[in-house]
């Protein structure tokens, strides 16, 4: 039974038009990539059919052997890639080709730099593989039918990539999708069998699905007096190995093969930074082939970021982005896990409550951490490259993964007062090796920038004593430090919290002098308390300041001012813990204020010092105009002498 054709001409979604323009301007530096992308899509379609057919075998329509075919017509200048996979309905064609259904589309486009090499990496990460066909084609015709629908529900889609496309309903006997590329005049070289076989061998050798092309037959010229032999019927032959790479022995696989396979499953253009390939046998048998990319994906910080580990069961694709196979702080890991002992009808719900999955996840988490540990020890330059891309994500680990907290902590890197640069290249073990004799804590400070951390007045006494301080300025650092309170028996101590007990690093005479200073300036402390009122929780003489007149601190167990600011930036409620103001009794400005008899001027000076301390730690003034007025008034009085 046929249905009405119902042909429509539609405009591409605005974002699609932008992507098409980028692609057509040869955004990909390697034109051959279009074949990899289209074959990868065809393989995914076949895998999806295999999965859906687990519960509805009728979807095979009496043709259970799945395959991908590549055909060419040299005279017409066309290449056709077809599969007998799941296919698409008319609505699915509109949703997946006429639009880019991704919340990250705008971010992707905003990330474009104009540098073709950098942008090609971005478009690869984004995964707009279908549109890569426009690199070599000036027109694309797609014919498809979803498995399970009648032949009258076929769909024909066509576009020249200039901003619009046509879509119509057609009769299509076979399920699946076929894509015909009408090659540009300059790209007719791709309509050669040897060229396509070479590209397939380069990019798609390890697709776990047969890729077929017509067998090349060279008829012999008839001898004199003999009739010309009949041309044999066309016959297809498999042109790829079609064997799952992860099932082969590691000793049989070259680095180049690993790299090509990574590019295939990740749509990346660069080689991976490292990989781990293991076969586990016993009560829970599975194979795992995992990769660490060189570059962070554009959507790594998106809430709907897609995890890069695919789940197979006995070589049958089950699901993509299986986030239960790898913890969130390792979401950048790409690869495949193929389990022997899971049911084929496994669902996301089952994954959440399956002991075998938990075992696989825990083992592979440790495997990746071990891989990073070896990289950090044996290839520090490569690890520095890794840290630059993924360090902020790894910092989520100590809070999320308590059993592996110590291992993750050893992999963390920080900026430090030991170095003049802002590079995060100091490990906690480096810090421990340099600890001063008698030091029993690891000191750190959090701030909203490296400059604010490095120049904070809270560091003054520690700098004077030569004590190293870790400088934490990433937003994730506050979250990380909440789960990392000690390392190898040493407590991590914020220098902006509590009274900063330096323990054995302070001698008896220093402590006695501090006590005497507090007693001697009690009157000054009381005056500050009176004038500042509810702005502060307390005022006290400081022993952490050497150069600055004042600083603000919070109690040991209060939320830090920096964390409070971070939470508010994300629209979350944060308690307004009142700070404690510490004053440096030895500072000339404080000594001058101590002699001030005019209470109004004392009040202005006290408020200015408070506001300065707030600004120095990265805070914001509630009333900037009043601060400016007080400063102007004091400067005017100074000018008059």
C-alpha positions in Angstrom: 0.0 0.0 0.0 1.4 3.4 -1.0 1.0 6.7 0.8 0.8 10.2 -0.5 4.3 11.6 -1.2 3.8 14.8 0.8 7.0 16.6 -0.3 8.1 19.7 1.7 10.9 22.2 1.4 12.3 23.2 4.8 14.8 25.7 6.1 17.7 24.4 8.2 17.8 25.5 11.8 20.0 28.6 12.1 22.7 26.7 14.0 22.8 24.0 11.4 23.3 26.6 8.6 26.3 27.9 10.6 27.8 24.5 11.0 27.2 23.7 7.3 29.0 26.9 6.3 31.9 25.9 8.5 32.1 22.4 7.1 31.7 23.5 3.4 34.6 25.9 3.9 36.7 22.8 4.5 36.8 23.0 8.3 38.1 19.5 8.4 41.8 19.6 7.4 41.5 16.0 6.1 38.7 15.5 3.5 38.9 11.7 3.9 37.2 12.1 7.3 33.8 12.1 5.8 34.0 8.4 5.1 34.9 7.6 8.7 31.9 9.7 10.0 29.3 8.2 7.7 30.5 4.6 8.3 30.5 5.2 12.0 26.9 6.5 11.8 25.9 3.4 9.8 27.6 1.1 12.4 25.7 2.9 15.2 22.4 2.3 13.3 23.1 -1.4 12.9 24.0 -1.7 16.6 20.8 0.1 17.6 18.8 -2.4 15.5 20.6 -5.3 17.1 19.7 -3.9 20.6 16.0 -3.2 19.8 15.6 -6.6 18.2 16.5 -8.3 21.5 12.9 -7.6 22.6 11.3 -7.5 19.1 13.0 -9.9 16.7 10.4 -9.0 14.0 12.5 -5.8 13.4 15.0 -7.9 11.5 12.3 -8.5 8.8 13.8 -11.9 8.0 17.2 -10.3 7.3 19.2 -10.7 10.5 22.7 -10.3 8.9 23.7 -6.7 9.4 26.2 -5.0 7.1 27.4 -1.7 5.6 27.9 -1.2 1.9 29.9 1.3 0.0 29.2 1.7 -3.7 30.4 4.2 -6.3 29.4 5.3 -9.8 32.5 6.8 -11.4 30.6 8.2 -14.4 27.9 9.9 -12.3 30.5 11.0 -9.7 28.6 9.5 -6.7 29.3 7.5 -3.6 26.6 5.6 -1.8 27.0 4.4 1.8 24.1 2.1 2.9 23.2 0.0 5.9 20.4 -2.3 6.9 20.3 -1.0 10.4 17.5 0.6 12.4 16.7 3.4 9.8 14.7 6.5 10.5 11.1 7.7 10.4 10.2 11.0 8.8 10.1 12.7 12.1 13.5 11.3 13.1 15.0 12.6 9.9 13.7 16.1 10.6 14.8 15.9 14.2 18.3 14.6 13.6 19.3 16.2 10.3 17.2 19.3 10.0 18.2 20.4 13.5 21.0 19.8 15.9 19.2 18.6 19.0 21.9 19.6 21.5 21.9 22.1 24.3 25.6 22.6 23.6 25.1 23.9 20.0 25.4 27.5 20.9 28.4 26.9 23.1 30.0 25.0 20.3 29.5 27.8 17.8 30.7 30.4 20.4 33.9 28.4 20.8 34.9 28.8 17.2 38.2 30.7 16.9 38.7 31.1 13.2 41.8 28.9 13.4 41.0 26.0 11.1 43.2 23.5 13.0 41.7 24.3 16.4 38.1 24.5 15.0 38.5 21.1 13.3 39.2 19.6 16.7 36.0 21.3 18.1 33.8 20.1 15.3 35.1 16.6 15.8 34.3 16.7 19.5 30.8 18.1 18.7 30.1 15.1 16.5 28.2 16.6 13.5 29.5 13.8 11.4 26.7 13.7 8.9 27.4 17.2 7.7 31.1 16.3 7.0 29.8 14.8 3.7 29.4 18.4 2.4 33.2 18.7 2.4 33.3 16.6 -0.8 29.6 16.7 -2.0 27.6 19.6 -3.4 24.4 17.6 -3.0 23.4 14.8 -0.7 20.4 12.4 -1.1 19.3 10.3 1.8 16.8 7.4 1.6 15.7 5.6 4.7 13.0 3.5 6.4 12.7 2.6 10.0 12.7 -1.1 10.9 9.2 -2.2 11.7 7.4 0.3 9.5 5.9 -0.6 6.2 7.6 0.0 2.9 5.3 2.9 2.2 6.9 4.8 5.2 10.2 5.4 3.4 11.7 8.9 3.5 13.7 10.8 1.0 15.8 13.8 2.1 17.9 16.0 -0.2 19.9 19.1 0.2 22.7 21.1 -1.5 23.8 22.5 1.9 22.8 26.1 1.0 20.3 26.6 3.8 17.3 24.4 2.8 16.3 20.8 2.2 13.5 18.8 0.8 11.8 15.9 2.5 9.2 13.5 1.2 7.6 10.2 1.8 8.5 7.4 -0.6 8.3 3.6 -1.0 11.4 1.8 0.2 11.4 -2.0 0.4 14.5 -2.4 2.5 14.9 -1.1 6.0 17.9 1.0 6.9 19.5 4.1 5.4 21.4 4.9 2.2 23.3 8.2 1.6 24.3 9.2 -1.8 27.0 11.9 -2.2 27.1 13.8 -5.4 30.8 14.7 -5.5 32.1 18.2 -6.2 34.1 18.5 -9.4 37.4 18.8 -7.4 36.6 15.8 -5.4 35.9 13.2 -8.1 39.1 11.4 -7.0 37.0 9.7 -4.2 34.9 7.9 -6.9 37.7 5.3 -7.2 37.4 1.9 -5.6 41.1 1.7 -4.6 40.8 5.2 -2.9 37.7 4.2 -0.9 39.2 0.8 0.1 42.3 2.7 1.4 40.2 5.1 3.4 38.2 2.3 4.9 41.3 0.4 5.9 42.7 3.6 7.5 39.7 4.7 9.5 37.2 1.9 9.8 39.2 -1.3 9.8 38.0 -2.3 13.3 34.3 -1.5 13.0 32.7 -4.6 14.4 30.4 -4.8 11.4 31.1 -6.1 7.9 31.8 -3.2 5.4 31.3 -4.5 1.9 32.3 -3.2 -1.6 31.8 -4.8 -5.0 34.5 -7.3 -5.7 36.8 -6.0 -8.4 36.8 -8.5 -11.4 39.3 -8.1 -14.2 38.1 -10.1 -17.2 40.8 -11.6 -19.4 40.9 -10.6 -23.0 39.7 -13.5 -25.2 42.2 -15.2 -27.4 41.9 -15.0 -31.1 38.9 -16.9 -32.3 37.4 -17.2 -28.8 34.2 -15.5 -27.8 34.3 -12.9 -25.0 33.4 -14.4 -21.7 30.3 -13.2 -20.0 30.7 -10.6 -17.3 30.2 -12.3 -13.9 27.3 -11.0 -11.7 28.3 -8.3 -9.3 29.4 -9.8 -6.0 30.1 -8.0 -2.7 33.1 -8.7 -0.5 34.1 -7.6 3.0 36.9 -5.0 3.0 37.5 -4.6 6.7 38.5 -7.1 9.4 35.2 -6.6 11.2 36.7 -7.9 14.4 36.3 -6.0 17.7 39.7 -4.6 18.5 39.2 -4.9 22.2 38.9 -8.7 21.9 42.3 -9.1 20.3 45.4 -9.7 22.3 47.4 -6.5 23.3 50.5 -8.0 21.7 48.8 -8.1 18.3 47.7 -4.4 18.3 50.0 -1.6 17.2 49.9 1.9 18.7 48.7 3.1 15.3 45.7 0.7 15.5 44.9 1.9 19.0 45.0 5.5 17.9 42.8 4.9 14.8 40.3 3.0 16.9 40.2 5.9 19.5 39.5 8.4 16.7 36.8 6.2 15.4 34.8 5.9 18.7 35.5 9.5 19.9 35.3 11.4 16.7 38.5 13.1 17.8 41.2 14.3 15.4 44.1 13.9 17.8 45.8 10.8 19.1 44.9 9.8 22.7 47.2 10.8 25.5 47.2 7.2 26.9 45.2 4.0 26.9 44.6 1.0 29.1 43.5 -2.4 27.6 42.6 -5.3 29.8 40.9 -8.6 29.7 39.5 -9.8 33.1 38.6 -13.4 33.7 37.0 -15.2 36.6 33.6 -14.8 38.2 33.0 -11.5 36.4 34.5 -11.6 32.9 34.9 -8.5 30.7 37.2 -6.6 28.4 38.0 -2.9 28.7 39.7 -0.6 26.3 39.8 2.9 27.8 41.4 6.1 26.5 42.5 9.4 28.0 42.1 12.2 25.4 44.6 14.9 24.8 42.1 17.7 24.9 39.0 18.3 27.1 35.7 18.1 25.2 33.8 21.4 24.8 30.9 20.2 26.9 32.9 18.9 29.9 31.2 21.3 32.3 27.7 21.0 30.9 25.1 19.4 33.2 24.1 17.1 30.4 27.7 16.2 29.5 27.8 12.8 27.9 30.1 10.2 29.4 32.4 8.5 26.8 32.3 4.8 27.8 30.1 2.5 25.7 28.7 -0.7 27.1 28.7 -3.9 25.1 27.5 -7.4 26.3 29.2 -10.2 24.4 30.0 -7.9 21.5 26.4 -6.6 21.3 26.2 -2.8 21.7 23.9 -2.0 24.6 24.1 1.7 25.3 26.2 4.8 24.8 27.3 7.2 27.5 27.0 4.6 30.2 27.7 6.9 33.1 27.5 4.1 35.6 30.8 2.6 34.3 33.0 5.5 35.3 32.8 8.0 38.1 31.8 11.6 37.3 35.3 13.0 38.0 36.6 10.6 35.3 33.9 11.6 32.8 36.6 12.5 30.2 37.6 8.9 29.7 36.5 7.4 26.4 36.3 3.7 25.5 34.5 0.4 25.5 33.6 -2.1 28.2 32.4 -5.5 26.9 30.9 -7.7 29.6 30.3 -11.4 29.3 28.1 -11.9 32.3 25.4 -9.2 32.0 21.9 -9.8 30.6 21.5 -8.6 27.0 18.3 -6.7 28.1 20.3 -4.6 30.7 18.8 -1.2 31.3 20.0 2.0 33.0 17.9 1.0 36.0 19.6 -2.4 36.2 23.0 -0.7 35.9 22.2 1.3 39.1 21.7 -1.8 41.2 24.0 -4.4 39.7 27.0 -5.8 41.7 28.8 -6.8 38.6 28.6 -3.3 37.2 29.9 -1.9 40.6 32.8 -4.3 40.4 33.6 -3.3 36.8 33.4 0.3 37.7 35.6 0.1 40.7 38.3 -2.0 38.9 38.4 0.4 35.9 38.5 3.4 38.1 41.6 2.1 39.9 43.0 1.1 36.5 42.7 4.7 35.2 44.2 6.1 38.4 47.1 3.7 38.1 47.6 4.8 34.5 47.7 8.4 35.6 50.1 7.6 38.5 52.5 5.9 36.1 52.3 8.9 33.7 52.9 11.4 36.5 56.0 9.4 37.7 57.5 8.4 34.3 56.3 11.0 31.9 55.9 14.3 33.9 55.7 16.5 30.8 52.8 14.4 29.5 51.1 14.5 32.9 51.4 18.3 32.9 49.6 18.3 29.6 46.9 16.1 31.1 46.6 18.3 34.2 46.2 21.4 32.1 43.2 19.9 30.4 41.6 17.8 33.1 43.0 18.9 36.4 39.9 20.8 37.5 37.7 17.7 36.9 40.1 15.4 38.8 39.8 17.8 41.8 36.2 16.6 42.1 37.5 13.2 43.0 38.4 13.4 46.8 34.9 14.4 47.7 33.1 12.0 45.3 35.3 8.9 45.7 36.3 8.4 49.3 37.8 4.9 48.9 40.3 6.2 46.3 40.8 9.6 48.0 44.5 9.1 48.9 45.3 7.9 45.3 43.5 10.9 43.8 45.1 13.3 46.2 48.6 12.1 45.1 47.6 13.0 41.5 46.5 16.6 42.3 48.7 19.5 41.4 48.7 23.1 42.9 50.3 26.4 42.5 52.5 27.3 45.5 54.5 30.1 47.2 57.5 27.9 46.5 57.4 28.9 42.8 57.2 32.3 41.3 54.8 31.2 38.5 51.1 30.4 38.7 51.5 27.0 37.2 49.8 24.1 39.1 52.8 21.8 39.2 53.3 21.1 42.9 52.1 17.7 44.3 51.2 17.1 47.9 54.2 14.7 48.1 56.5 17.6 46.8 55.1 19.7 49.6 55.7 17.1 52.3 59.3 16.7 51.1 59.9 20.5 51.6 58.2 20.9 55.0 60.1 22.8 57.6 61.4 21.0 60.6 58.7 20.9 63.2 55.9 21.6 60.7 52.9 19.2 61.2 50.3 20.8 58.8 49.9 21.4 55.1 49.0 25.1 54.7 46.8 26.4 51.9 44.7 29.5 51.0 41.6 29.7 48.8 40.9 32.8 46.7 39.1 33.8 43.5 42.3 34.4 41.6 46.0 33.4 41.8 47.0 37.0 42.3 44.6 37.4 45.3 45.9 34.2 46.8 49.6 35.0 46.3 49.4 38.5 47.7 47.0 37.8 50.5 48.0 39.3 53.9 47.2 36.0 55.5 50.5 34.6 54.1 52.8 37.2 55.6 54.0 35.4 58.7 54.4 32.1 56.8 56.4 33.8 54.1 58.6 35.3 56.8 59.2 31.9 58.3 59.8 30.3 54.9 56.7 28.0 55.2 55.2 27.0 51.9 51.5 27.6 51.2 49.4 26.0 48.5 47.5 28.6 46.4 44.0 27.4 45.5 42.0 29.6 43.1 39.9 27.3 41.0 36.2 27.3 41.8 36.2 23.6 42.4 39.0 23.9 45.1 36.5 24.7 47.9 34.5 21.6 47.0 37.7 19.6 46.8 39.2 20.7 50.1 35.9 19.9 51.9 36.6 16.2 51.1 40.4 16.4 51.6 41.1 17.2 55.2 44.4 15.3 55.5 47.1 13.6 53.4 49.5 10.9 54.7 48.7 11.9 58.3 49.2 15.6 57.8 46.2 17.9 58.3 45.4 20.5 55.6 45.0 23.8 57.3 43.6 27.0 55.8 45.7 30.1 56.7 42.5 32.3 56.7 40.6 30.3 59.3 41.0 30.2 63.1 44.0 31.6 65.0 46.7 30.0 62.9 48.4 27.8 65.5 51.9 27.2 64.0 52.8 24.8 66.8 56.5 24.1 67.1 57.2 26.6 64.3 56.8 29.3 67.0 59.2 29.4 69.9 58.2 30.3 73.5 59.4 33.9 73.3 57.2 34.6 70.2 54.1 33.3 72.0 54.9 35.3 75.1 55.3 38.5 73.0 52.0 37.8 71.3 50.2 37.5 74.7 51.8 40.7 75.9 50.8 42.6 72.7 47.2 41.4 73.1 47.2 42.7 76.7 48.9 46.0 75.8 46.5 46.9 73.0 43.2 45.7 74.6 42.0 49.3 74.6 42.6 49.7 70.9 40.8 46.3 70.2 37.8 47.5 72.3 37.6 50.8 70.3 37.6 48.9 67.0 34.8 46.6 68.3 32.7 49.5 69.3 33.0 51.3 66.0 32.6 48.3 63.7 29.7 46.9 65.7 27.8 44.2 63.9 30.2 44.1 60.9 32.5 41.8 62.8 32.2 38.8 65.1 35.3 39.9 67.0 38.5 42.0 66.8 41.8 40.7 68.0 45.6 41.4 67.7 47.1 39.4 64.9 50.2 37.4 64.9 49.9 36.4 61.2 50.4 39.9 59.8 53.8 41.5 59.3 53.3 44.1 56.5 49.5 44.7 56.3 47.5 46.7 58.9 44.5 44.4 59.0 43.0 41.2 57.7 39.7 39.3 58.0 39.4 35.6 59.1 36.6 33.3 60.0 36.3 30.7 62.7 37.9 27.3 62.2 34.6 25.6 61.2 32.8 28.4 59.5 32.3 28.6 55.8 35.2 30.5 54.1 34.4 33.9 52.6 35.6 32.6 49.2 33.2 29.6 49.3 30.3 31.8 50.3 31.0 34.0 47.2 31.2 31.0 44.9 27.9 29.7 46.1 26.2 33.0 45.7 27.6 33.3 42.1 25.8 30.0 41.4 22.6 31.4 42.8 22.7 29.4 46.0 22.0 30.5 49.5 25.1 30.8 51.7 25.3 31.7 55.4 26.7 35.2 56.1 29.3 34.3 58.7 30.6 37.4 60.3 34.4 37.8 60.0 36.9 38.3 62.7 39.1 41.4 62.1 42.7 41.0 63.1 44.9 44.1 63.5 48.7 44.4 63.2 49.6 46.4 66.3 53.1 47.0 64.9 51.9 48.7 61.7 52.5 52.5 61.6 49.0 53.1 60.4 47.4 51.2 63.2 49.8 52.9 65.7 48.6 56.3 64.3 45.0 55.4 64.6 45.6 54.3 68.2 46.5 57.9 69.0 43.5 59.4 67.3 41.3 61.4 69.7 38.6 62.5 67.3 36.0 59.7 67.4 34.5 60.5 64.0 37.9 60.3 62.4 38.7 57.1 64.3 35.4 55.7 63.1 36.2 56.6 59.4 39.7 55.1 59.7 38.4 51.8 61.3 35.7 51.5 58.5 38.3 52.1 55.8 40.7 49.5 57.3 37.8 47.0 57.4 36.8 47.7 53.8 40.4 47.4 52.7 40.7 44.0 54.4 37.5 42.9 52.7 38.8 44.0 49.3 42.2 42.4 49.8 40.5 38.9 50.3 38.4 39.3 47.1 35.2 40.5 48.8 32.8 43.2 47.6 31.7 46.3 49.4 28.1 46.6 50.3 28.4 50.4 50.1 31.2 51.5 47.8 30.1 55.1 47.8 30.6 55.4 51.5 34.0 53.9 51.2 35.0 56.4 48.6 33.6 59.3 50.7 35.6 58.2 53.7 38.8 57.8 51.7 38.4 61.3 50.1 37.7 62.9 53.5 40.8 61.3 55.1 43.0 62.3 52.1 41.7 65.8 52.2 42.5 66.1 55.9 46.0 64.7 55.3 46.5 67.3 52.5 45.6 70.1 54.9 48.1 68.8 57.4 
